[in-house]
Every structure is written in structure tokens, then in C-alpha cells.
């Protein structure tokens, strides 16, 4: 069960890595790919740290959403599809953090 609950966190990390890669922020790409490995320790502090990073990632998605909406509105372009997509990614990322909350991981 712990593995199944970790899958959304890993997918969220991949999405954040792609986001940072597009921005050219290689150190953040590497960190995004490494932080889910903390879940392998089975320690409560590691799970909480991953949750905190996922919450920060969800906030980053919301910041990105606001920036894209502002840019598209200023250019007179449609922004609703981008808002739905990025909003969904932010919601998925926050849900991934919540999925880790239900029960602490135990080291097997």
C-alpha cells in the first residue's frame, strides 16, 4: 500500500522536474527528481519533508497559473484551457501530499 500511495508523489516530482527544465533551472530539476527517494527510508520525518515539498510545488503551480493567465489576458489570448490544465496539476500535486498523510510509511 505504501508504494501505491507514493506513485502520485513521484508523478508530481516528474511534472515539477519538467517545469523546472523548461525554465532552465537544472539544480531544481535534479532536486525534483531526487526528493521522492526520501520515501524509501520509511522515516516519518522524510514523509513530512516530501509532503512539504509537494505543498511548495502546488504553490509553484498556482504561481505559474497566475503568471500565464496574466500574460494571456494582456495579449488578448484565451487563458481558460491553460488555467484548467495547470489548476488540475496543482490540485493533483496537493492531493499527492495528502495521500502521504493517511498513515506513516513503515520501513519494510
Residue pairs with C-beta under 8 A, 6 or more apart in sequence:
2 39
2 42
2 105
2 106
2 108
5 99
5 100
5 102
5 105
6 36
6 39
6 100
6 105
8 92
8 95
8 96
8 99
9 36
9 39
9 50
9 54
9 96
9 97
9 99
9 100
10 36
11 92
11 96
12 54
12 57
12 92
12 93
12 96
13 32
13 33
13 35
13 36
13 57
14 32
14 33
15 89
15 93
16 28
16 32
16 57
16 60
16 93
17 29
17 32
17 33
19 60
19 61
19 64
20 26
20 28
20 29
20 32
21 29
32 57
35 49
35 50
35 53
36 50
38 46
38 47
38 49
38 50
39 46
39 47
39 50
39 100
39 105
41 107
42 105
42 106
42 107
42 108
43 105
43 107
44 104
44 105
46 105
47 100
47 104
47 105
50 97
50 100
51 97
51 100
51 101
54 93
54 94
54 96
54 97
54 100
55 94
55 97
57 93
58 90
58 91
58 93
58 94
58 97
61 86
61 87
61 89
61 90
61 93
62 87
62 90
64 86
65 82
65 83
65 86
65 87
65 90
68 79
68 82
68 83
68 86
69 79
69 82
69 83
72 78
72 79
72 82
73 79
